[in-house]
Amino acid sequence: MNLEDITTLRSLLNKLDERVEHVSEDASEVANLVLEMNLAKNDLGMVYDSLTNILGELMESEPVIELRDGAQIERKVASSRKAWQHKELAGAVMDRLQHAAIDMDTGEVLMSGPEMGLKMLDYLAPSYWRVGKLNEIGLTADLYCEASEPKTSVIVRKGEAQ
């Protein structure tokens, strides 16, 4: 593999992109195109993953590589975290915040409960809010965020296609 191979691939993708506006108006035909494109996307992902794995190994002593036009590649190593014990961790954080909210010399409370609740967001980055649960307490999520127009998605289930 070399840069010429990638240039050729990108050129072919650009040609395909130009032809998208001329696809059939038959849903079945377009569905077949979507299936094949999804399979090609997965194939490209496998090649990309293989290439980045090789690069990651080569970059052990050089964490950043500067490239053309200000581009750069950075190597980072991180652990995946899942199965969080949210309630336990939230309780521990609240204990720390409550302790920090009291002046140990005077006993004065420096932060109210609501202030501690907001301070919790310094340690927590929720990726979503439960819209249904918010509705249950009379809050409309769209008043607290930028809501886009609803988007229609197409789910591709490949079955045994290869």
C-alpha positions, 0 to 999 in steps of 0.5 A: 500500500502507498499514497498513490493507492489512497489517492486512487481510492479517493478519486473513485469515491469522488466519482461515485459521489458525483453519480449519487444524484443520478441513482434510480428512483426504485427503492429496491435498487437503491436499497441494494446500493446502500447494502453494497456501500455499507459493506464497502464502508465496513471493508474500508474500516477494517483496512483503516484499523489495520493501518492505524494499529501498525502506526500505533506500534511505530509511534511508541517513541514519538507520540505526535507526528506533524503532517501537511497543512497543519495536520497531525497524528497523535498516539494516545493510550487509554482504557475503555471504561464501562459498567460504571457504578453511577450511584455509588460514585455520585454518592462519593463525589457528593460526600467530598463536595459536602465536606468541601462546602464547610469551612473547617475553621468556622463551620460556615456552610459555603455551598447550598444543596443546589450549588453542590448539585451544579458543582457535581457537573464539574465531575460528571459529563452526561451524554444525554438526558432522559427526555421521558423522565424529564417530561414526568416532572414537567420539564421539556428537554427542548427548552434546555438544548438546541434541538435539530429537525427530526432525522430519518435514519436507515438501519442496514442489517447485512444478514449473511451478505459479504 
